[in-house]
Amino acid sequence: MAVAEQDFLDSLGDLSGRIALVTGGAAGLGLQTTKYLAQRNCTVYVASRNHDKSLRGIAEAKASFPDSHGSTTIRFHQFDLSSIQEARQSAEAFLKLQDRLDILVANGGVSMLAQNELSQDGYERMFATNHLGHFAFVTTLLGFAGATGLGRGGFGPWGGAWAESVIRLLMKPLNSVEDSSKTQTYLAASAEIPRQNVHGQYWAPVWTWTQRYLRCGAEELTELAKNEEKQKQLWAFSERAMETSKR
């Protein structure tokens, strides 16, 4: 039997006093993640490039649970994944806004771009947006976040942008946005995740035969994902890309 919406919300617990940041949180899975977190009394920053579109998404999120009586706090934060320098500057700007960060959902990303299209930094645009942008953003926040107890990311071995692209490939037409966003929301907010000491895993939704969300769980990583040498090479390449962008 598919999980009921209220049962899923209850599984997240009360997030009062917690600060969350959701990249790409103005539309799609990111917007629904924003809604779920805000419904559990979390202050949510929607990190997105498009200011007007984000404000429309924030208005939709607040309107989806009017019983909050205006107590829900959802704010826009300027963030452009396509530029390493701008992603880093966005993280630095956030450090000046808040003295803590409890939940970071690296959800934003792009797909279905033209082949060989380059970012302004000179990298293949999908790789630049889905990986390098988040790498610059997250690593800039790491020292600050570690000091405030952040241990919660999107999900998957690196981040939600890559994981979301995988989910989109797995989604069937009947999967709703609500159901498709539950896995990353649960991993970011449920108290069960730190209690079970979950780290460095790839989690995916488990569907009922009618393609409704049942639960989520860890899946076996591919051999490539488990290759530590490849991981080190990607990390080193990403660090060099950040250094190059500063020149």
Solvent accessible surface area in square Angstrom, and as a share of the most:
residue,aa,sasa,rsa
1,M,208,0.93
2,A,29,0.22
3,V,39,0.22
4,A,55,0.42
5,E,74,0.33
6,Q,101,0.45
7,D,85,0.44
8,F,6,0.03
9,L,14,0.07
10,D,79,0.41
11,S,48,0.31
12,L,4,0.02
13,G,30,0.28
14,D,94,0.49
15,L,3,0.01
16,S,64,0.42
17,G,63,0.61
18,R,67,0.24
19,I,17,0.08
20,A,0,0.00
21,L,0,0.00
22,V,0,0.00
23,T,0,0.00
24,G,25,0.24
25,G,0,0.00
26,A,8,0.06
27,A,42,0.33
28,G,36,0.35
29,L,4,0.02
30,G,0,0.00
31,L,15,0.08
32,Q,15,0.07
33,T,0,0.00
34,T,0,0.00
35,K,26,0.11
36,Y,2,0.01
37,L,0,0.00
38,A,3,0.02
39,Q,60,0.27
40,R,46,0.17
41,N,89,0.46
42,C,2,0.01
43,T,27,0.16
44,V,0,0.00
45,Y,8,0.03
46,V,1,0.00
47,A,0,0.00
48,S,17,0.11
49,R,143,0.52
50,N,76,0.39
51,H,90,0.40
52,D,89,0.46
53,K,91,0.39
54,S,0,0.00
55,L,80,0.40
56,R,158,0.58
57,G,5,0.04
58,I,14,0.07
59,A,61,0.47
60,E,90,0.40
61,A,0,0.00
62,K,84,0.36
63,A,73,0.56
64,S,59,0.38
65,F,23,0.10
66,P,98,0.62
67,D,118,0.61
68,S,29,0.19
69,H,164,0.73
70,G,75,0.72
71,S,91,0.59
72,T,18,0.10
73,T,41,0.24
74,I,8,0.04
75,R,114,0.42
76,F,44,0.19
77,H,10,0.04
78,Q,93,0.42
79,F,6,0.03
80,D,19,0.10
81,L,19,0.10
82,S,19,0.12
83,S,4,0.02
84,I,3,0.02
85,Q,83,0.37
86,E,74,0.33
87,A,0,0.00
88,R,24,0.09
89,Q,88,0.39
90,S,10,0.06
91,A,0,0.00
92,E,74,0.33
93,A,46,0.35
94,F,0,0.00
95,L,59,0.29
96,K,179,0.76
97,L,104,0.52
98,Q,31,0.14
99,D,117,0.61
100,R,92,0.34
101,L,0,0.00
102,D,9,0.04
103,I,0,0.00
104,L,9,0.04
105,V,0,0.00
106,A,6,0.05
107,N,5,0.03
108,G,6,0.06
109,G,43,0.41
110,V,45,0.26
111,S,56,0.36
112,M,182,0.81
113,L,46,0.23
114,A,68,0.53
115,Q,167,0.74
116,N,129,0.66
117,E,62,0.28
118,L,113,0.56
119,S,12,0.08
120,Q,130,0.58
121,D,48,0.25
122,G,47,0.45
123,Y,46,0.18
124,E,71,0.32
125,R,61,0.22
126,M,61,0.27
127,F,66,0.28
128,A,2,0.02
129,T,7,0.04
130,N,18,0.09
131,H,22,0.10
132,L,1,0.01
133,G,0,0.00
134,H,3,0.01
135,F,3,0.01
136,A,0,0.00
137,F,0,0.00
138,V,24,0.14
139,T,33,0.19
140,T,33,0.19
141,L,1,0.01
142,L,91,0.45
143,G,61,0.59
144,F,43,0.18
145,A,2,0.02
146,G,54,0.52
147,A,91,0.71
148,T,34,0.20
149,G,63,0.60
150,L,33,0.16
151,G,51,0.49
152,R,24,0.09
153,G,39,0.38
154,G,5,0.05
155,F,12,0.05
156,G,13,0.13
157,P,55,0.35
158,W,84,0.29
159,G,6,0.05
160,G,0,0.00
161,A,4,0.03
162,W,104,0.37
163,A,0,0.00
164,E,13,0.06
165,S,34,0.22
166,V,35,0.20
167,I,1,0.00
168,R,117,0.43
169,L,156,0.77
170,L,88,0.44
171,M,51,0.23
172,K,107,0.45
173,P,135,0.85
174,L,132,0.65
175,N,10,0.05
176,S,43,0.27
177,V,66,0.38
178,E,71,0.32
179,D,2,0.01
180,S,1,0.01
181,S,0,0.00
182,K,0,0.00
183,T,0,0.00
184,Q,0,0.00
185,T,0,0.00
186,Y,39,0.15
187,L,11,0.05
188,A,0,0.00
189,A,3,0.02
190,S,0,0.00
191,A,55,0.42
192,E,61,0.27
193,I,10,0.05
194,P,74,0.47
195,R,161,0.59
196,Q,103,0.46
197,N,108,0.55
198,V,23,0.13
199,H,128,0.57
200,G,57,0.55
201,Q,68,0.30
202,Y,18,0.07
203,W,22,0.08
204,A,2,0.02
205,P,12,0.08
206,V,53,0.31
207,W,52,0.18
208,T,18,0.10
209,W,229,0.81
210,T,59,0.34
211,Q,38,0.17
212,R,105,0.38
213,Y,9,0.03
214,L,56,0.28
215,R,137,0.50
216,C,18,0.11
217,G,23,0.22
218,A,59,0.46
219,E,89,0.40
220,E,140,0.63
221,L,39,0.19
222,T,92,0.53
223,E,135,0.61
224,L,124,0.62
225,A,29,0.23
226,K,81,0.34
227,N,58,0.30
228,E,118,0.53
229,E,101,0.45
230,K,100,0.42
231,Q,89,0.40
232,K,131,0.56
233,Q,91,0.40
234,L,79,0.39
235,W,110,0.39
236,A,38,0.30
237,F,77,0.32
238,S,0,0.00
239,E,82,0.37
240,R,141,0.52
241,A,3,0.02
242,M,25,0.11
243,E,91,0.41
244,T,69,0.40
245,S,19,0.13
246,K,116,0.49
247,R,228,0.83
